[in-house]
Structure formats: structure tokens, C-alpha cells
């Protein structure tokens, strides 16, 4: 019998493959380390906009949560906004609320702008910088993005009052490339696209997640099992978590002490059937002899010659 789940069966201290972003279990893959370097560089500038993009589940939010923890007691106040603001006025209200700005009974945009400016000046007077983090930025409409750009103009004694970090899915890169986004692009001081894990990193990631949950070697997790997980998840951490959680559940139900490639394959097929997913596209071997050929593009990326967007995909 399994009392509470596979964590009891395998004597784990916690569930290793939860889907909720957890900065305390941050895995430092090559891509995540580079992304962190770009983010810290941008923060050191103290101004402008930092952009991080990546596939759904690539670890953008986890990266931001890890950054929060790394900042520790640094004199930085972080305000958070989740995308979906339908207008510039909506974005202004969300940002004002994130930093505790109050406009009394006034609801107009001008009054809210003055309340936000006053609040940011108050925070800066206390020796604290303000960082706005906007997640799911790809959901914002042009007016909301323009409002964010305008907020980078807020100054006090010649110093910017607000720095902005945005995170979103790959389609935001197409938005950034539009001609009408040139004013926004000019405020971007650091950009990074977070790619998937490699096959080797996927194996290391799985062992890392197990270890941080108190894993003591039971069950044995074979390297081939990780490579099977990579083939079915394309190295996207959230997909890896979803699959591996189900694998451990099956292992506990069947009282298995070794996690093998055939087990992962069977659970992946079962999971695809349960969720109505089509089988994942085949992945290259764990040790490809040459890099995959990229699909043809309709036109050269307008930023490629500027080096503004550094992509680290495998």
C-alpha cells in the first residue's frame, strides 16, 4: 500500500518533480547560467529593460525566482505584474499597485501617474532601487508595452526611478522585431533566449531534482531512462517534471527499485494518451554528430546584425 504517494514509498523528503516554479531548486544548466549572467549585467546598469524569452516550461519564472533569492538583502524593491493588461491605463494601475502607490479617490491616468511617480521617488529617497518584473509579456498589447517604455523615462535627480525586466514566450521576439517597436528596442539593455536542456543536462537535471528532494539512491535512475525522458520532452524542464513525476508514481505502484528506459517510454505513451497529446516529435540522438539544420526563414531577423538578441539553443 502507498499511504501518501511515491515520496513515502521512496523515502523522499519532498516531491522532486512539482510543476510550480521553485527558485530554491534552480538547476544551473549552461543556458540558465548564461541567462543569469545577462540578467545580472542588466541589473548592474540600473536602467532600461531586460528581456528574457523561452518556450513554455523552459524555466523563465524559476530563473526569476532564483534571481530574487540571489538578490537577498540588496536594496532593491521588486514589483511583479503578470501579463494580460488590456491597455496602457491598465498597466499603469497594475504597476502602481505593485509598488504600493495610491491615488486616493482619483481614477484618471494622470492622477495614477503622479501617484506612481511620488511613490517611486519615496522609495528611492530611502536608498532603494525599484525593479518591475513583468511575466507573460507576450500577452500585452502595444499600448501596455508603450506604457512600460514610458515608465523608463521616470527620473529623479537625473537617475532612473524604475528598471524593468520582462519574460515571455518566443513569439514576443517577433513582436520586438516589428518596426513600430523600435522605441521599445532602444531601451533594451540585455536580451536572452532560454533554450532547452541537452540530453546530458536532462539527466543531470533529473538527478538534481531527486537529490534536492532527499533522494538516497532509491530508486536507481538509469542514464538511459533520462535519455528516454529527453526524447519525449525535448529537454523542456516542466515537461521533464511532468513525465518524471508520473514515472516515480508508476515505480512506486509496481514496487520498482530501478527506473529504466522501457518504463519511461511506457509512462510517456500513457501520459500522452491521458492528456490527448500526440507523441512528441522525434529528437536527435543523445550524441549528435552535427548540429541540426535550422528551418528556412522568411527574411533575415532585423536584429541579427545588431547582436541584440543572443540565442543559446542546441
PAKOLVO-478292 format. One record per residue (C-alpha): z, y, x negated; residue in three letters. Coordinates in nm, 2 decimals, always signed. Layout:
REM PAKOLVO-478292
+--------+--------+--------+------+
:      Z :      Y :      X : rest :
+--------+--------+--------+------+
:      Z :      Y :      X :  ALA :
...
+--------+--------+--------+------+
This chain:
REM PAKOLVO-478292
+--------+--------+--------+------+
:      Z :      Y :      X : rest :
+--------+--------+--------+------+
:  +0.00 :  +0.00 :  +0.00 :  UNK :
:  -0.07 :  +0.36 :  -0.11 :  UNK :
:  +0.21 :  +0.59 :  +0.00 :  UNK :
:  +0.06 :  +0.93 :  -0.05 :  UNK :
:  -0.27 :  +0.88 :  -0.23 :  UNK :
:  -0.42 :  +0.79 :  -0.57 :  UNK :
:  -0.19 :  +1.02 :  -0.76 :  UNK :
:  +0.10 :  +0.80 :  -0.67 :  UNK :
:  -0.09 :  +0.48 :  -0.75 :  UNK :
:  -0.19 :  +0.60 :  -1.10 :  UNK :
:  +0.15 :  +0.78 :  -1.16 :  UNK :
:  -0.01 :  +1.12 :  -1.19 :  UNK :
:  +0.19 :  +1.44 :  -1.17 :  UNK :
:  -0.07 :  +1.62 :  -0.97 :  UNK :
:  -0.42 :  +1.58 :  -0.82 :  UNK :
:  -0.66 :  +1.63 :  -1.11 :  UNK :
:  -0.97 :  +1.70 :  -0.91 :  UNK :
:  -0.88 :  +1.96 :  -0.65 :  UNK :
:  -1.17 :  +2.18 :  -0.54 :  UNK :
:  -0.96 :  +2.50 :  -0.53 :  UNK :
:  -1.02 :  +2.72 :  -0.84 :  UNK :
:  -0.72 :  +2.69 :  -1.08 :  UNK :
:  -0.72 :  +2.91 :  -1.39 :  UNK :
:  -0.43 :  +2.70 :  -1.54 :  UNK :
:  -0.67 :  +2.41 :  -1.58 :  UNK :
:  -0.95 :  +2.61 :  -1.73 :  UNK :
:  -1.19 :  +2.39 :  -1.94 :  UNK :
:  -1.34 :  +2.57 :  -2.24 :  UNK :
:  -1.70 :  +2.45 :  -2.24 :  UNK :
:  -1.94 :  +2.62 :  -2.46 :  UNK :
:  -2.08 :  +2.82 :  -2.17 :  UNK :
:  -1.74 :  +2.91 :  -2.04 :  UNK :
:  -1.63 :  +3.03 :  -2.39 :  UNK :
:  -1.93 :  +3.25 :  -2.42 :  UNK :
:  -1.88 :  +3.39 :  -2.07 :  UNK :
:  -1.52 :  +3.47 :  -2.16 :  UNK :
:  -1.64 :  +3.65 :  -2.48 :  UNK :
:  -1.88 :  +3.86 :  -2.27 :  UNK :
:  -1.61 :  +3.94 :  -2.02 :  UNK :
:  -1.36 :  +4.04 :  -2.28 :  UNK :
:  -1.62 :  +4.25 :  -2.46 :  UNK :
:  -1.70 :  +4.43 :  -2.14 :  UNK :
:  -1.33 :  +4.49 :  -2.06 :  UNK :
:  -1.28 :  +4.63 :  -2.41 :  UNK :
:  -1.53 :  +4.90 :  -2.32 :  UNK :
:  -1.31 :  +5.02 :  -2.03 :  UNK :
:  -1.61 :  +5.13 :  -1.82 :  UNK :
:  -1.92 :  +5.03 :  -1.64 :  UNK :
:  -2.00 :  +4.70 :  -1.46 :  UNK :
:  -1.96 :  +4.34 :  -1.59 :  UNK :
:  -2.19 :  +4.08 :  -1.42 :  UNK :
:  -2.13 :  +3.70 :  -1.42 :  UNK :
:  -2.36 :  +3.47 :  -1.23 :  UNK :
:  -2.38 :  +3.09 :  -1.19 :  UNK :
:  -2.46 :  +2.81 :  -0.95 :  UNK :
:  -2.22 :  +2.74 :  -0.66 :  UNK :
:  -1.93 :  +2.55 :  -0.81 :  UNK :
:  -2.01 :  +2.64 :  -1.18 :  UNK :
:  -1.67 :  +2.78 :  -1.24 :  UNK :
:  -1.71 :  +3.16 :  -1.19 :  UNK :
:  -1.39 :  +3.20 :  -0.98 :  UNK :
:  -1.20 :  +2.97 :  -1.21 :  UNK :
:  -1.32 :  +3.18 :  -1.51 :  UNK :
:  -1.19 :  +3.50 :  -1.34 :  UNK :
:  -0.86 :  +3.34 :  -1.26 :  UNK :
:  -0.82 :  +3.23 :  -1.62 :  UNK :
:  -0.90 :  +3.58 :  -1.73 :  UNK :
:  -0.62 :  +3.71 :  -1.50 :  UNK :
:  -0.38 :  +3.48 :  -1.67 :  UNK :
:  -0.50 :  +3.58 :  -2.02 :  UNK :
:  -0.46 :  +3.95 :  -1.95 :  UNK :
:  -0.09 :  +3.87 :  -1.89 :  UNK :
:  +0.12 :  +4.19 :  -1.92 :  UNK :
:  -0.18 :  +4.41 :  -2.02 :  UNK :
:  -0.17 :  +4.75 :  -1.85 :  UNK :
:  -0.45 :  +4.66 :  -1.61 :  UNK :
:  -0.42 :  +4.65 :  -1.23 :  UNK :
:  -0.68 :  +4.42 :  -1.07 :  UNK :
:  -0.80 :  +4.47 :  -0.72 :  UNK :
:  -1.01 :  +4.19 :  -0.56 :  UNK :
:  -1.28 :  +4.21 :  -0.30 :  UNK :
:  -1.48 :  +3.91 :  -0.15 :  UNK :
:  -1.84 :  +4.00 :  -0.07 :  UNK :
:  -1.98 :  +4.05 :  +0.28 :  UNK :
:  -1.93 :  +4.42 :  +0.30 :  UNK :
:  -2.19 :  +4.53 :  +0.56 :  UNK :
:  -2.21 :  +4.90 :  +0.45 :  UNK :
:  -2.11 :  +5.14 :  +0.18 :  UNK :
:  -1.83 :  +5.26 :  +0.41 :  UNK :
:  -1.70 :  +4.90 :  +0.45 :  UNK :
:  -1.70 :  +4.85 :  +0.07 :  UNK :
:  -1.51 :  +5.18 :  +0.02 :  UNK :
:  -1.24 :  +5.07 :  +0.27 :  UNK :
:  -1.21 :  +4.73 :  +0.11 :  UNK :
:  -1.17 :  +4.88 :  -0.24 :  UNK :
:  -0.92 :  +5.14 :  -0.12 :  UNK :
:  -0.71 :  +4.86 :  +0.04 :  UNK :
:  -0.73 :  +4.65 :  -0.28 :  UNK :
:  -0.56 :  +4.93 :  -0.47 :  UNK :
:  -0.32 :  +5.05 :  -0.20 :  UNK :
:  -0.50 :  +5.38 :  -0.12 :  UNK :
:  -0.40 :  +5.52 :  +0.22 :  UNK :
:  -0.59 :  +5.79 :  +0.41 :  UNK :
:  -0.33 :  +5.83 :  +0.69 :  UNK :
:  -0.50 :  +5.85 :  +1.03 :  UNK :
:  -0.83 :  +5.96 :  +0.88 :  UNK :
:  -1.11 :  +5.70 :  +0.90 :  UNK :
:  -1.41 :  +5.90 :  +0.77 :  UNK :
:  -1.58 :  +5.82 :  +0.44 :  UNK :
:  -1.49 :  +6.15 :  +0.28 :  UNK :
:  -1.12 :  +6.11 :  +0.36 :  UNK :
:  -1.12 :  +5.75 :  +0.23 :  UNK :
:  -1.30 :  +5.85 :  -0.09 :  UNK :
:  -1.04 :  +6.12 :  -0.16 :  UNK :
:  -0.76 :  +5.87 :  -0.09 :  UNK :
:  -0.91 :  +5.62 :  -0.33 :  UNK :
:  -0.96 :  +5.89 :  -0.60 :  UNK :
:  -0.60 :  +6.01 :  -0.56 :  UNK :
:  -0.47 :  +5.65 :  -0.58 :  UNK :
:  -0.67 :  +5.57 :  -0.90 :  UNK :
:  -0.55 :  +5.89 :  -1.06 :  UNK :
:  -0.19 :  +5.80 :  -0.98 :  UNK :
:  -0.23 :  +5.45 :  -1.13 :  UNK :
:  -0.40 :  +5.60 :  -1.45 :  UNK :
:  -0.11 :  +5.85 :  -1.48 :  UNK :
:  +0.12 :  +5.56 :  -1.51 :  UNK :
:  -0.08 :  +5.44 :  -1.81 :  UNK :
:  -0.26 :  +5.16 :  -1.62 :  UNK :
:  -0.63 :  +5.09 :  -1.60 :  UNK :
:  -0.80 :  +4.97 :  -1.28 :  UNK :
:  -1.03 :  +4.67 :  -1.27 :  UNK :
:  -1.21 :  +4.58 :  -0.95 :  UNK :
:  -1.33 :  +4.22 :  -0.92 :  UNK :
:  -1.60 :  +4.15 :  -0.66 :  UNK :
:  -1.67 :  +3.78 :  -0.59 :  UNK :
:  -1.98 :  +3.65 :  -0.39 :  UNK :
:  -2.16 :  +3.97 :  -0.49 :  UNK :
:  -2.49 :  +3.82 :  -0.38 :  UNK :
:  -2.38 :  +3.87 :  -0.01 :  UNK :
:  -2.36 :  +4.25 :  -0.05 :  UNK :
:  -2.63 :  +4.47 :  +0.10 :  UNK :
:  -2.79 :  +4.76 :  -0.10 :  UNK :
:  -2.56 :  +5.02 :  +0.05 :  UNK :
:  -2.25 :  +4.83 :  -0.06 :  UNK :
:  -2.39 :  +4.79 :  -0.41 :  UNK :
:  -2.47 :  +5.15 :  -0.43 :  UNK :
:  -2.12 :  +5.24 :  -0.33 :  UNK :
:  -1.99 :  +5.02 :  -0.62 :  UNK :
:  -2.22 :  +5.21 :  -0.86 :  UNK :
:  -2.09 :  +5.54 :  -0.74 :  UNK :
:  -1.74 :  +5.43 :  -0.80 :  UNK :
:  -1.81 :  +5.40 :  -1.17 :  UNK :
:  -1.86 :  +5.78 :  -1.16 :  UNK :
:  -1.49 :  +5.84 :  -1.08 :  UNK :
:  -1.34 :  +6.02 :  -1.37 :  UNK :
:  -1.01 :  +6.18 :  -1.47 :  UNK :
:  -0.98 :  +6.40 :  -1.79 :  UNK :
:  -1.32 :  +6.26 :  -1.89 :  UNK :
:  -1.21 :  +5.90 :  -1.86 :  UNK :
:  -1.34 :  +5.64 :  -1.61 :  UNK :
:  -1.09 :  +5.55 :  -1.34 :  UNK :
:  -1.24 :  +5.22 :  -1.24 :  UNK :
:  -1.42 :  +4.94 :  -1.41 :  UNK :
:  -1.60 :  +4.67 :  -1.21 :  UNK :
:  -1.66 :  +4.30 :  -1.26 :  UNK :
:  -1.89 :  +4.12 :  -1.02 :  UNK :
:  -1.95 :  +3.75 :  -0.98 :  UNK :
:  -2.22 :  +3.58 :  -0.77 :  UNK :
:  -2.48 :  +3.31 :  -0.73 :  UNK :
:  -2.81 :  +3.31 :  -0.92 :  UNK :
:  -3.00 :  +3.49 :  -0.65 :  UNK :
:  -2.81 :  +3.81 :  -0.75 :  UNK :
:  -3.02 :  +3.82 :  -1.07 :  UNK :
:  -3.33 :  +3.86 :  -0.86 :  UNK :
:  -3.15 :  +4.15 :  -0.68 :  UNK :
:  -3.07 :  +4.31 :  -1.01 :  UNK :
:  -3.43 :  +4.29 :  -1.12 :  UNK :
:  -3.55 :  +4.49 :  -0.83 :  UNK :
:  -3.70 :  +4.84 :  -0.91 :  UNK :
:  -3.45 :  +5.02 :  -0.68 :  UNK :
:  -3.16 :  +4.86 :  -0.87 :  UNK :
:  -3.24 :  +5.05 :  -1.20 :  UNK :
:  -2.94 :  +5.30 :  -1.15 :  UNK :
:  -2.71 :  +5.00 :  -1.10 :  UNK :
:  -2.85 :  +4.82 :  -1.40 :  UNK :
:  -2.79 :  +5.12 :  -1.62 :  UNK :
:  -2.42 :  +5.08 :  -1.55 :  UNK :
:  -2.41 :  +4.72 :  -1.66 :  UNK :
:  -2.25 :  +4.67 :  -2.00 :  UNK :
:  -2.22 :  +4.29 :  -2.01 :  UNK :
:  -2.41 :  +4.01 :  -1.83 :  UNK :
:  -2.38 :  +3.64 :  -1.85 :  UNK :
:  -2.52 :  +3.34 :  -1.66 :  UNK :
:  -2.29 :  +3.04 :  -1.65 :  UNK :
:  -2.49 :  +2.72 :  -1.67 :  UNK :
:  -2.38 :  +2.36 :  -1.60 :  UNK :
:  -2.19 :  +2.13 :  -1.83 :  UNK :
:  -2.37 :  +1.89 :  -2.06 :  UNK :
:  -2.32 :  +1.52 :  -2.03 :  UNK :
:  -2.08 :  +1.52 :  -2.32 :  UNK :
:  -1.89 :  +1.82 :  -2.18 :  UNK :
:  -1.88 :  +1.65 :  -1.84 :  UNK :
:  -1.69 :  +1.35 :  -2.00 :  UNK :
:  -1.46 :  +1.59 :  -2.18 :  UNK :
:  -1.40 :  +1.79 :  -1.86 :  UNK :
:  -1.31 :  +1.48 :  -1.67 :  UNK :
:  -1.06 :  +1.37 :  -1.93 :  UNK :
:  -0.92 :  +1.73 :  -1.95 :  UNK :
:  -0.86 :  +1.74 :  -1.57 :  UNK :
:  -0.69 :  +1.40 :  -1.59 :  UNK :
:  -0.47 :  +1.50 :  -1.88 :  UNK :
:  -0.36 :  +1.82 :  -1.72 :  UNK :
:  -0.25 :  +1.62 :  -1.42 :  UNK :
:  -0.03 :  +1.39 :  -1.63 :  UNK :
:  -0.27 :  +1.10 :  -1.69 :  UNK :
:  -0.13 :  +0.85 :  -1.93 :  UNK :
:  -0.44 :  +0.63 :  -1.97 :  UNK :
:  -0.42 :  +0.45 :  -1.64 :  UNK :
:  -0.69 :  +0.41 :  -1.52 :  UNK :
:  -0.91 :  +0.37 :  -1.82 :  UNK :
:  -1.20 :  +0.61 :  -1.77 :  UNK :
:  -1.51 :  +0.48 :  -1.95 :  UNK :
:  -1.76 :  +0.72 :  -2.11 :  UNK :
:  -2.05 :  +0.56 :  -1.91 :  UNK :
:  -1.86 :  +0.64 :  -1.59 :  UNK :
:  -1.87 :  +1.01 :  -1.69 :  UNK :
:  -2.24 :  +0.99 :  -1.77 :  UNK :
:  -2.30 :  +0.85 :  -1.42 :  UNK :
:  -2.09 :  +1.13 :  -1.28 :  UNK :
:  -2.31 :  +1.38 :  -1.47 :  UNK :
:  -2.63 :  +1.23 :  -1.34 :  UNK :
:  -2.51 :  +1.27 :  -0.98 :  UNK :
:  -2.35 :  +1.62 :  -1.02 :  UNK :
:  -2.59 :  +1.79 :  -1.26 :  UNK :
:  -2.27 :  +1.89 :  -1.46 :  UNK :
:  -2.15 :  +2.14 :  -1.19 :  UNK :
:  -1.77 :  +2.13 :  -1.21 :  UNK :
:  -1.70 :  +2.15 :  -0.84 :  UNK :
:  -1.94 :  +1.86 :  -0.77 :  UNK :
:  -1.77 :  +1.66 :  -1.05 :  UNK :
:  -1.43 :  +1.72 :  -0.89 :  UNK :
:  -1.55 :  +1.61 :  -0.55 :  UNK :
:  -1.71 :  +1.29 :  -0.69 :  UNK :
:  -1.43 :  +1.20 :  -0.93 :  UNK :
:  -1.16 :  +1.25 :  -0.66 :  UNK :
:  -1.33 :  +1.00 :  -0.44 :  UNK :
:  -1.37 :  +0.76 :  -0.74 :  UNK :
:  -1.00 :  +0.76 :  -0.80 :  UNK :
:  -0.93 :  +0.71 :  -0.43 :  UNK :
:  -1.16 :  +0.40 :  -0.43 :  UNK :
:  -1.00 :  +0.28 :  -0.76 :  UNK :
:  -0.65 :  +0.31 :  -0.60 :  UNK :
:  -0.76 :  +0.13 :  -0.28 :  UNK :
:  -0.91 :  -0.15 :  -0.49 :  UNK :
:  -0.62 :  -0.16 :  -0.74 :  UNK :
:  -0.86 :  -0.10 :  -1.03 :  UNK :
:  -0.74 :  -0.02 :  -1.38 :  UNK :
:  -1.08 :  +0.07 :  -1.53 :  UNK :
:  -1.33 :  +0.33 :  -1.39 :  UNK :
:  -1.68 :  +0.21 :  -1.46 :  UNK :
:  -2.03 :  +0.34 :  -1.42 :  UNK :
:  -2.12 :  +0.10 :  -1.14 :  UNK :
:  -1.81 :  +0.22 :  -0.95 :  UNK :
:  -1.91 :  +0.58 :  -0.99 :  UNK :
:  -2.27 :  +0.50 :  -0.87 :  UNK :
:  -2.14 :  +0.32 :  -0.56 :  UNK :
:  -1.90 :  +0.60 :  -0.47 :  UNK :
:  -2.17 :  +0.87 :  -0.53 :  UNK :
:  -2.40 :  +0.68 :  -0.29 :  UNK :
:  -2.11 :  +0.65 :  -0.04 :  UNK :
:  -2.03 :  +1.02 :  -0.07 :  UNK :
:  -2.39 :  +1.12 :  -0.02 :  UNK :
:  -2.41 :  +0.91 :  +0.30 :  UNK :
:  -2.08 :  +1.05 :  +0.44 :  UNK :
:  -2.20 :  +1.41 :  +0.38 :  UNK :
:  -2.56 :  +1.36 :  +0.48 :  UNK :
:  -2.67 :  +1.46 :  +0.13 :  UNK :
:  -2.99 :  +1.35 :  -0.02 :  UNK :
:  -2.94 :  +1.17 :  -0.35 :  UNK :
:  -2.91 :  +1.41 :  -0.64 :  UNK :
:  -3.23 :  +1.47 :  -0.84 :  UNK :
:  -3.26 :  +1.25 :  -1.15 :  UNK :
:  -3.11 :  +1.40 :  -1.46 :  UNK :
:  -3.24 :  +1.36 :  -1.82 :  UNK :
:  -3.07 :  +1.10 :  -2.04 :  UNK :
:  -2.73 :  +1.19 :  -2.19 :  UNK :
:  -2.90 :  +1.25 :  -2.53 :  UNK :
:  -3.25 :  +1.41 :  -2.45 :  UNK :
:  -3.49 :  +1.41 :  -2.74 :  UNK :
:  -3.64 :  +1.75 :  -2.64 :  UNK :
:  -3.54 :  +2.03 :  -2.40 :  UNK :
:  -3.68 :  +2.02 :  -2.05 :  UNK :
:  -3.99 :  +2.24 :  -1.98 :  UNK :
:  -3.89 :  +2.53 :  -1.76 :  UNK :
:  -4.09 :  +2.58 :  -1.43 :  UNK :
:  -4.36 :  +2.84 :  -1.45 :  UNK :
:  -4.25 :  +3.19 :  -1.34 :  UNK :
:  -4.45 :  +3.41 :  -1.11 :  UNK :
:  -4.40 :  +3.70 :  -1.35 :  UNK :
:  -4.20 :  +3.77 :  -1.67 :  UNK :
:  -3.84 :  +3.87 :  -1.60 :  UNK :
:  -3.83 :  +4.25 :  -1.61 :  UNK :
:  -3.51 :  +4.24 :  -1.83 :  UNK :
:  -3.62 :  +3.98 :  -2.08 :  UNK :
:  -3.74 :  +4.24 :  -2.33 :  UNK :
:  -3.41 :  +4.43 :  -2.30 :  UNK :
:  -3.19 :  +4.14 :  -2.37 :  UNK :
:  -2.96 :  +4.25 :  -2.09 :  UNK :
:  -2.91 :  +3.90 :  -1.94 :  UNK :
:  -2.81 :  +3.62 :  -2.17 :  UNK :
:  -2.85 :  +3.28 :  -2.01 :  UNK :
:  -2.69 :  +2.97 :  -2.17 :  UNK :
:  -2.83 :  +2.68 :  -1.97 :  UNK :
:  -2.90 :  +2.34 :  -2.10 :  UNK :
+--------+--------+--------+------+
